[in-house]
Amino acid sequence: MTGEVAVLGAGMHPWGKWGRGFVEYGVAAARAALADAGLEWRDVGSIVGADTVRGGYPGYVAGATFAKALGWQGARVASVYAACASGAQAVATARAQILAGLADVVLVVGADAAPKGFFRPAGGDRPDDPDWLRFRVLGATNPTYFGLYARRRMVVHGDTVEDFAQVKVKNAALGALNPYARYRKRVSAEEVAASAVVADPLRLLDICATSDGGAALVLSSMEFARRRGVVEPVRIRAVSTVTPTYPNTVLDLPDIATDSAAAVEPTAGTFRASIARAAYEEAGVGPEDLSLAEVYDLSTALELQWYEDLALCGEGEGAKLLREGATAPGGRVPVNTSGGLASFGEAVPAQAIAQVCELTWQLRGDAGARQVEHARVGITANQGLFGHGSAVIAVR
């Protein structure tokens, strides 16, 4: 165990399509997190920004952008870009600064004003870029990838379109209870089935949207928290940011070919499974200790895959776990109590931070109608392009 840091504050700007700049969303989230912590911006010794992206590439140096918007006060600054894992890597950077003694209080911020429609690459020819290749050579947009993964689960594990629809039904019901969610309406399995086919077998309601939104956290040393009179704060105990291990035998776009296993024995697990495993090992807990999980449900089928990657069940048993109600409210390990990306959509640099906000509120007992009873340990999990894994474990 490398040490814990306290979560003193969590704040968000509601997700949606607001037509304003990402800086406004991030500043609103930052101020909400500072107010939640009972601190002023001048109390912050460092700010870490999760970079906003445009078409898959860094658009702004977010740390300094947010520092300027909040008012220059001399804080240290760092910016992190890891696509969908940017927020978790920003949390990891903040934690490292605190544990190294570089700052007592660190503000972590991520926000985006996403383009309309599905993400696409920036212009120009870049044949050495795997993301460009998967769009331009394979025509593999994100929905295409989601559909291929869903079809694989159907063939290999026997999942059905009805299983996928039930993931949306579960998450939409939770999102309806979350004031920060973009989509706050319950849906039925029949409504999922009646929505337009986007990438067979997935329909429109199986796939998350792109959104505007922001999220922020105020992290501190345990000593600073004690000085502030915070006796039992939510604590971040582990942050996993591992990369794949050769040979990587499960195809994961944007990589368009698997590593050869002809001469090298494959590793025991997949890349995504290694993300959670590293977090469990660092935190000294296991899946049996979890009270809840927030996972990266880019599509309904991918949420089922995360059940297995988090070792909530065995390989191929994700749909069975769902059918049993284990991942629903009141179940053994509720998953995506926030409503997930199904209810929020993607605001890429903010979403991993938003996951930790949900854990914080749940572990404090402040999640209202979404509250998981007696929540003590939570995990987040997501994955960014180019081999960026991320998982955060928080405890109380």
Phi, psi and omega in degrees: 000128185270350181122155182252154170233153183270144171262104182272335183208148176222138180208152180219156164257134182306144176281151178168204171234093190261345176075021179238176183283154182296332182298321179299318180294318181293319179295319178298317179295318180297315180295324177295320179293319178295318178296320178298324180278347185071031182238162174257158177304326180293342179282349186276128180268343181204148175233133178240122180255136171273119190295138171286149181240155172230114178062030177094001184230151182303133181251328185216149176274095198292324183302307180291327179299314180289323178299318179295316183294325179281339180115115181308125177220013172090004181297152168302159180216145173212151177231143186231134173233118176213036183052231186292346177266006184302316183298318180291323177291330174294319176298318179298319179296316179297316180298318180298320179297318180294312182292335177278354180080015181279337180203146175275327183229129179232133175261127179248127184225140171217141180202157179207152167242090191287148176293157179292143177083193182281153181295147179218161183283159173292163183288172180097162180263124179222074185294350177264005182257115183298330179290318176298319182297320184290331175282309191278327182266316182268340188068025187269080171294169179304313179300327176298315178299313181299319180294319177299318181294320178297316180298322178298316179297322179296318183286316187278320188247352179083015176298155180237164177296332177293323175298313181301317181298324181293332174297315178297317180302314180298310185290324178295322178296323178285320177299329178297341181262000187251115183294345180267350184287148176286314182256113185239053181222129174293148175230156177258164176299327179293323177292323175298313182295332182274350179285159188297143173289128179254308178215097186313127014264009186272141178254175185305318182281357174273348191240138181283154180272180167257142189219165165265148176170172179208156178211151182209154177225145170250115180252150179213167171292157177296325179295317178297318179300317179296320178297330179277359179084013178272100190283318184228073181284161164297138184234136171274118185258337181207144170225117179258127177227046186285162175251167178298161177245131178291142350276137181268100192266359176254120183297128179223101178303146016275002173291127188260006174210147178278157173293146181290131175252014183294325184246351182235128180295129180299153176290167186290335183220175181277171178300310183298322177296328180290333179298308180292321182300318179296322179293316178301315182297318181292321183279343183072030177231173177225176180301333179291343181269351188289141171264330180196168178216142171247117184237167192272081185271065174305327172219164180299321180294324180291331175297318178299322178296322180295329176305317182285320180294331176275001180063031172286341178203177180281171179300132179082003184254011182299313180296323178297318179299318178297312182299328180285350181082012184293333183258007179266166175307133184086352179278182184298315178220089178301136182242134180060055177295340177290339191108347176067184177296338175303326182261338183260319194082173183267117162245088203312307184288345185265340195290323178290330175290319178300324177300318180290327174302315180297317177301318182300311181296321179294315182290334175282340187085024185251020187269007175062228184292346179270358192301131172272124185295132176057039180292129182232329183223131178224155179229145169247156177208132170203180187215131176256165178301160172065032174082026176266109174261155175204138172211141178235134174247125177241146184223163170211000000 
